[in-house]
Amino acid sequence: MHDAIEYTPIEHLSEGYKETLVLRNAILRVPLGLALSDTDTANEDQQIHIGAFNQNHLIGCVVIAPVKHEVATFRIRQMAISETCQGKGIGKSLLMHAEEVIKNNDGKRIILDARVIAQGFYESLKYTITSDEFIHNTIPHITMEKQFT
């Protein structure tokens, strides 16, 4: 399956972007009894959107946001993989692709707020915890980061 997956930039407000909103809502909000909000999508015109596509079908996405007032720092946010594709290494591949995009944009540091249940996933990719646990969108999260040399 990985051979057929393409990781592609997605233009803000394009049809692909609209597809990412549907996927993000279905995976990240609906199971919590929530809906994607204007806060979730604020300033996304200034952020990088990447989609994982299998035969032109969106199966995953991630948003990369430059962190204002922190040189060479980017935030990974709103990463979602379709339910039928979870547990197959697609999230790892998508995150690794996002890291390359960040490096190509002179990024030296990545930060993200991870669901506590995903801590092991991020630790396996060399992210370290930088905060105490906190509640975000009704569930426990931690802030994690990765630095490039």
N, C-alpha and C positions, 0 to 999 in steps of 0.2 A: 504493500500500500504506500509506503514512504516514497518509492520511486515516482509514483504518479502525482505526488503532492507538489504544488507550486506555491511559493511564498511571494506574494505580490503586494506592492504598495497600493493603497486604496485612496482615491481622492475624496476629500471631504464633500459631503452632500451628493455624491454619485450614487448610482443604484447599488454598487458594492457596499458603500458606506451604510446605506439604508438596511442592507442585509445584515451588516454587523450589529446594527442597533437591535434588530429582531433576535439575533443569536445571543447578544449580551443580555438582553432582557430575559430571554427564556432560561439561560443558564445561571446568571448572576442575581436576578431579582425575583422572578416568579416563585422559585422554591422557598423564598423567604417571605412570601406574601406581600412583596413590594413590586414596584414598577420603576423602570429606568426614568430618572428625573432630569430636569433641566440642569441641575447641579452636576449630575453625572456627565453631561455632554457639554458643559460650559468650556469655551475656548478651544474646542476640538478643531477649529479651523486652523489653529496654530500648532497642531500636534501631528505626529506621524502615525498613520494607520496601516497595519499590515494584515493581510488575510492569508489564510491557508486554504488552498482550493484543491479539491480532488475532482477531476473531470469538470472543471468550471463550476463546481458546487462548493459554496463556502462551508468549511468544516471547523474553522478556528479563526480567531482574530486577537489582536493585541493593539493597544494604544501606547505610544511613546511620547512623553511630554518633557520638553526642556524645563529644567527647574530654574525659575527666575532667581537672580541674585546668588546663584551658585555655579560658578564657571565649570564647564565640562561635566555637569551632573544632569542626568535624565531620570525620569520616573516612569516605570513600567506600570500600566494600569489597565483595568478592564480586560484581562486576558480570559478568553472563553473558548472552550472546545466543545463541539456538539456531543451530546450524550452518547451517541452510537460510536464515536471515535475516541472517547476517553479511555485511558489506560493502554494506549497503543504507541506511546512515545511521541505523539504529535505535539503535545504541549511542550515537551523538551525541545523538539526541533524548532518549533515556532519561537520559543524563548531564545534559543541559540541564534536564530536568524535575527531577532530583534537586537541581540547584543552586537552582532556584526554591523547592523545599521547604526547603532549608537557609536561604535568605534569609528565608523566611516564619517561620522559627524563630530569627530574629535572628542567624543565622550570618554571620560576617565572613571566615572562612578555611576552606578545605577542604584536607585532606591525604589522600594515598593512596599505596599502594605499587603501582607499575605494573610489569608485565612489561616488560623492556627492549624487546621487539619491539613494544610498544604505545606507546613513547615519542612517536613522531611524532603519533599520534592525540591524545594528551593535550596536546602542545605546540600542535597546531592549535586547541585550545580554550583556549589561554592559561595552561596549567599550566607551572610551571617546576620544574626539577630542584633538589632540596635535599639530596641525599645522593650518596655514592659508590655504585657498583654493589655489590649484595650478593646472596647466594643465599637464596631462600626457596622451599620446596617443590620443591627440586632445580633451579630455573631462575633466571637472573639477573633481578633487580628493581632499581628505583630508587625513592626517595621523591620525590614531586612535590607541589606545592601551588599553590593559587590563592587570591588575596585579593580581597575585594570592598571597594570604597570607600564 
